[in-house]
């Protein structure tokens, strides 16, 4: 089995809501565990916070997330940026439309200098997304970096 690189997002008290939202965007199976389930709640008020969640989609996407306990530092806005790249315009534009609902567009999803369609947005939870739809000459390639 190859090594997988999965984005893991830190939230502050809204991991359950955010991960359910991402499931509505991407579909798939969502599993969530609370701090109480693993006897990891140092503060009883944090018992129902999400210690770990994982969304696995039918097309191979995996997204993980958790609430940040009160005793750990949390800095909004620099938690993670997630890139979606594929040649399926219908699929990625569908994700884009859902991600910008309640969020903001940083760079419109349009033709980029490298021939692909590219856009950047921030969803309603403050997570940054980059969407790259491979152009005809770049099928399977996308942005390299």
C-alpha positions in Angstrom: 0.0 0.0 0.0 1.4 3.4 -0.9 2.0 6.2 1.6 -0.9 8.6 1.7 -0.8 12.3 2.5 -4.0 13.5 4.1 -5.0 17.1 5.1 -5.8 17.3 8.8 -7.7 20.5 9.9 -7.7 21.9 13.4 -11.0 23.5 14.4 -12.0 25.4 17.5 -15.3 23.9 18.9 -16.9 23.3 15.5 -15.2 20.2 14.1 -18.5 18.2 14.0 -20.3 20.8 12.1 -17.4 21.4 9.7 -16.8 17.7 8.9 -20.6 17.1 8.4 -20.5 20.1 6.0 -17.5 18.6 4.1 -19.4 15.3 3.9 -22.3 17.2 2.2 -19.8 18.7 -0.2 -17.8 15.5 -1.1 -20.1 12.6 0.0 -18.5 9.6 1.5 -18.3 8.0 4.9 -17.6 10.1 8.0 -16.4 8.7 11.3 -16.0 10.8 14.4 -14.8 10.1 17.9 -15.1 12.5 20.9 -12.6 13.1 23.7 -14.9 11.4 26.1 -15.0 8.2 24.1 -11.2 7.8 24.6 -11.2 9.2 28.2 -9.0 12.1 26.9 -11.2 15.0 28.1 -9.0 16.9 30.7 -11.9 19.4 31.0 -15.4 17.8 31.4 -16.8 20.7 29.3 -14.7 19.3 26.3 -16.1 15.8 26.5 -18.2 16.1 23.4 -15.6 17.8 21.3 -14.2 15.8 18.4 -10.9 14.2 19.1 -10.6 12.7 15.6 -12.7 12.6 12.5 -12.1 11.2 9.1 -14.0 11.5 5.9 -13.3 8.9 3.2 -15.0 9.4 -0.2 -15.8 7.0 -2.9 -13.3 8.6 -5.3 -10.4 8.4 -2.9 -10.4 11.7 -1.0 -9.5 11.5 2.7 -10.0 14.5 5.0 -9.3 14.5 8.7 -10.1 17.0 11.4 -10.4 17.6 15.2 -11.3 20.2 17.8 -8.4 21.9 19.5 -8.6 21.4 23.3 -8.6 24.6 25.3 -5.1 23.9 26.8 -3.6 23.8 23.3 -2.8 26.9 21.2 -5.1 27.6 18.2 -4.5 30.2 15.5 -7.3 30.8 13.1 -6.5 31.3 9.4 -3.2 29.4 9.3 -4.4 25.9 9.9 -4.2 24.4 6.4 -4.8 24.9 2.7 -6.3 22.1 0.7 -5.7 21.6 -3.0 -8.1 19.7 -5.2 -6.7 18.7 -8.7 -8.4 16.6 -11.4 -9.4 16.7 -15.0 -13.2 16.3 -14.2 -14.6 19.8 -14.6 -18.1 18.8 -13.6 -16.9 17.2 -10.3 -14.5 20.0 -9.3 -16.9 22.9 -10.3 -19.5 21.1 -8.2 -17.2 21.1 -5.2 -16.3 24.7 -5.9 -19.9 25.9 -5.9 -20.5 24.2 -2.5 -17.3 25.5 -0.9 -18.0 29.1 -1.8 -21.5 28.9 -0.5 -21.2 30.9 2.7 -17.5 31.4 2.0 -15.5 33.9 -0.1 -13.7 33.7 -3.4 -10.0 34.7 -3.2 -9.3 34.1 -6.9 -12.1 33.2 -9.3 -12.1 29.7 -10.9 -11.0 30.6 -14.4 -8.4 29.9 -17.1 -4.9 30.2 -15.6 -1.6 31.0 -17.4 -0.6 27.3 -17.4 -3.7 26.3 -19.3 -5.8 24.8 -16.4 -8.8 26.4 -14.7 -7.7 27.5 -11.2 -9.3 29.2 -8.3 -8.9 29.9 -4.6 -11.5 30.3 -2.0 -12.1 30.3 1.8 -15.0 28.3 3.0 -17.4 29.3 5.8 -15.1 27.7 8.4 -12.1 29.7 7.4 -10.3 26.9 5.5 -8.5 27.9 2.3 -9.1 25.7 -0.8 -7.3 25.7 -4.2 -9.1 24.1 -7.1 -7.2 23.1 -10.3 -9.1 21.6 -13.3 -6.6 20.2 -15.7 -6.9 21.7 -19.2 -6.9 19.5 -22.4 -3.1 19.7 -22.8 -2.5 18.9 -19.1 -4.8 16.0 -18.5 -3.5 14.3 -15.4 -0.8 16.9 -14.9 -2.1 20.1 -13.2 0.2 22.5 -11.3 3.6 21.2 -10.4 5.6 22.8 -7.7 
